[in-house]
Amino acid sequence: MATSSLNYFHFHLYLTLIISIYFTTITSTHAAFSEQSYITLPSDSEKVTHLRFYYHDIRNENNPTVVQIVDAPKNTPNGFGCVLVMDDALTEEPDWSSKQVGRAQGIFAQASLQDLGLAMLTNFVFTEGKYAGSTISMLGRNAISEKIREMPIVGGTGVFRFARGFAIGFSVHSVSTPQHYVVGYNVTISHP
Ligand SMILES: *[C@@H]1O[C@H](CO)[C@@H](O)[C@H](O)[C@H]1NC(C)=O
């Protein structure tokens, strides 16, 4: 009993110390929303890879590659709450007949009450050349009513281990129909 209350006392002291250091740090930097400083990235051991591919959302009766698994509850704005899963083919060019280079497998939900903003979790699985079997993971907000959408690339596997970067998504209206929607992605990643 005595030991545990002593431990508790020490823990409490420790916690108080940590909290006061934390607040001292915050207040000494004026608790600004935004500040900048410089970090050194290991650039001499990393390369930057640019990828461009197109994914195809197919929403037909028989062979859909996007399915809605949770309906939005009634009376929520903008379809807030609906959840979908996809396994879309990735092609080299916007044309469906161009070479397939992988799949976009993921889950996404309408997660914005104010506008159309998907919370998106997508794994791009590549099947071509030296990238075959490697993946990159994209996790972010997809503001689908914007012409150009940026999402973070948060990691990867295979040749893309330790990857980080960003993806720019853009709809390709010239070849899209409501049943077959084509989205281009320009991806920039740095990785060893
Ligand atoms: C995507 O990349 C291509 C090739 O670099 C470029 O021409 C195009 O403008 C880019 N698109 C966007 C939306 O950034």
The ligand as a Tripos MOL2 file, in Angstrom:
@<TRIPOS>MOLECULE
LIG
   14    14     1     0     0
SMALL
NO_CHARGES

@<TRIPOS>ATOM
      1 C1         -0.0830   15.4690  -64.3570 C.3       1 LIG1
      2 O1          1.1850   15.2140  -64.9110 O.3       1 LIG1
      3 C2          1.2830   15.5450  -66.3050 C.3       1 LIG1
      4 C3          2.6620   15.0900  -66.7730 C.3       1 LIG1
      5 O2          3.6720   15.6020  -65.9820 O.3       1 LIG1
      6 C4          1.0510   17.0310  -66.4740 C.3       1 LIG1
      7 O3          1.0980   17.3600  -67.8430 O.3       1 LIG1
      8 C5         -0.3190   17.3920  -65.9120 C.3       1 LIG1
      9 O4         -0.4980   18.7980  -65.9650 O.3       1 LIG1
     10 C6         -0.4370   16.9330  -64.4690 C.3       1 LIG1
     11 N1         -1.8090   17.1610  -64.0230 N.am      1 LIG1
     12 C7         -2.0950   17.7930  -62.8850 C.2       1 LIG1
     13 C8         -3.5480   17.9730  -62.6040 C.3       1 LIG1
     14 O5         -1.2500   18.1750  -62.0990 O.2       1 LIG1
@<TRIPOS>BOND
     1     1     2 1
     2     1    10 1
     3     2     3 1
     4     3     4 1
     5     3     6 1
     6     4     5 1
     7     6     7 1
     8     6     8 1
     9     8     9 1
    10     8    10 1
    11    10    11 1
    12    11    12 1
    13    12    13 1
    14    12    14 2
@<TRIPOS>SUBSTRUCTURE
     1 LIG1         1 GROUP 0 **** ****
